[in-house]
Amino acid sequence: MRLFIAIRFSREIENALMDAIEKMKLQGIGANFTRRENLHLTLAFIGESDRAEDIKNIIDSLDAHRFEMTVEGSGSFGDLYWAGIGENTELEGLARDLCGRLRAAGFDIERHRFTPHITLARRVVGKKRPEITIARTAMTVGRISLMRSDRIDGRLCYREVYGRDI
């Protein structure tokens, strides 16, 4: 299974992100746009693994509590365009703790700086750089999800295989 640990969004944030995606589409760019059901914030990418039970135990061992998170700003990594997350020490601490526990359990987790972002579009092409307008929107994070990534009929599909309320 191809796995990652993520935060899923409130309907209000999903609506703000989908509005931003629709505005990008109106600019005439080509891209693989993220579908509403796939919107998420990755805390840790695991990749192929058959150790879902170990990951569930790690999620359960976290000393995590509900916190506020704000979607604001945007940017790109090459031809991948994203929405940003406002500076958030609770989120950064959660990601750091989670990745540390996964590494200690033998998972090969990348050691790059955590840059929280929400992918809006991949492989963006067009005559000009798209303008991304996102309404600043906040939510209370109250759940951590172990997600599975599959390709079904050529479409990328993410589904929760385990979740823990915090």
C-alpha positions in Angstrom: 0.0 0.0 0.0 1.1 3.5 -0.7 0.6 5.4 2.5 0.8 8.9 4.0 -0.4 10.7 7.2 -2.5 13.8 6.7 -4.9 16.3 8.0 -8.2 16.5 6.1 -10.2 19.7 5.9 -13.4 21.3 7.0 -16.0 21.9 4.3 -15.3 25.7 4.6 -11.6 25.2 3.7 -12.5 22.7 0.9 -14.8 25.4 -0.5 -12.1 28.0 -0.4 -9.6 25.7 -2.1 -12.0 24.6 -4.7 -12.8 28.3 -5.4 -9.1 28.9 -5.9 -8.8 26.0 -8.3 -11.8 27.2 -10.3 -10.2 30.6 -10.6 -7.0 29.0 -11.9 -9.0 27.1 -14.5 -10.6 30.3 -15.7 -7.1 31.6 -16.5 -6.8 29.1 -19.3 -3.9 27.0 -17.9 -3.6 23.3 -18.3 -2.9 21.1 -15.3 -3.9 18.1 -13.3 -6.1 19.8 -10.7 -6.7 18.3 -7.3 -10.2 16.9 -6.9 -12.2 18.0 -3.8 -12.1 14.5 -2.2 -8.2 14.4 -2.5 -7.5 17.8 -0.8 -5.3 17.2 2.3 -2.2 18.4 4.1 0.5 15.8 4.3 2.2 15.5 7.7 4.4 12.5 6.7 4.8 10.6 3.4 5.6 6.9 4.0 5.3 5.4 0.5 4.9 1.7 -0.1 4.5 -0.2 3.1 2.7 -3.2 4.5 3.2 -1.9 8.1 -0.1 -0.1 8.6 -0.6 -1.5 12.1 2.8 -0.1 13.2 1.8 3.3 11.7 -1.6 3.2 13.6 0.3 2.5 16.8 2.6 5.5 16.2 -0.4 7.8 15.5 -2.0 6.5 18.7 1.2 7.2 20.7 1.3 10.9 19.8 0.7 13.5 22.5 -1.5 15.5 20.1 -4.2 18.0 20.9 -6.7 20.0 18.9 -5.3 23.3 17.4 -6.2 26.0 15.0 -4.8 26.2 11.5 -5.2 28.8 8.8 -5.0 28.4 5.1 -3.4 31.5 3.6 -1.0 32.3 0.8 0.2 30.3 -2.1 3.3 29.3 -4.1 4.8 26.7 -6.4 7.5 24.1 -6.5 8.3 24.1 -10.2 5.1 23.1 -12.0 3.2 22.2 -8.8 1.0 25.0 -7.4 -0.1 25.0 -3.8 -2.0 26.8 -1.1 -0.1 27.7 2.1 -0.6 27.3 5.8 -0.1 30.2 8.2 2.9 29.9 10.6 1.8 27.3 13.1 4.1 26.0 15.9 1.6 23.3 16.9 1.4 21.9 13.3 5.2 22.0 13.0 5.7 20.2 16.3 3.1 17.6 15.4 4.9 16.9 12.0 8.3 16.8 13.7 7.2 14.4 16.5 5.4 12.2 14.0 8.3 11.9 11.6 10.7 11.3 14.5 8.6 8.4 15.7 8.3 7.0 12.2 12.1 7.1 11.7 12.7 5.5 15.1 10.4 2.7 14.0 12.5 2.1 10.9 10.5 4.0 8.3 12.5 5.9 5.6 11.0 9.4 6.1 12.6 12.3 4.2 14.6 14.7 6.3 13.7 17.9 4.5 12.3 21.0 6.3 8.5 20.6 6.8 6.9 23.0 4.4 3.1 22.7 4.9 1.2 23.1 1.7 -1.9 21.9 -0.1 -1.4 20.8 -3.7 -3.9 22.5 -6.0 -2.5 21.6 -9.4 0.3 19.5 -10.8 2.0 19.8 -14.2 0.8 23.3 -14.8 1.3 24.6 -18.3 0.3 27.9 -19.8 1.5 31.1 -21.4 1.8 32.9 -18.1 2.2 32.0 -14.4 -1.3 31.5 -12.9 -2.5 33.8 -10.2 -3.8 32.0 -7.2 -6.3 33.8 -5.0 -7.3 32.0 -1.8 -9.6 33.3 0.9 -7.9 33.2 4.3 -9.8 30.4 6.1 -9.3 28.8 9.5 -10.3 25.5 11.1 -9.7 23.5 14.2 -7.6 20.4 13.5 -9.2 17.6 15.4 -8.1 14.4 13.5 -5.0 12.8 12.1 -5.6 10.4 9.2 -3.6 7.5 7.8 -4.3 7.7 4.1 -3.9 5.2 1.3 -3.2 6.3 -2.3 -4.5 4.2 -5.2 -5.0 4.7 -8.9 -8.5 3.6 -9.9 -9.5 3.8 -13.5 -6.6 6.1 -14.1 -7.6 8.5 -11.3 -5.6 9.2 -8.2 -7.8 8.3 -5.2 -7.0 8.9 -1.5 -9.0 7.2 1.3 -8.6 7.1 5.0 -7.6 3.7 6.3 -7.3 4.9 9.9 -8.1 8.0 11.8 -7.5 9.3 15.3 -9.4 12.2 16.8 -7.2 14.5 18.9 
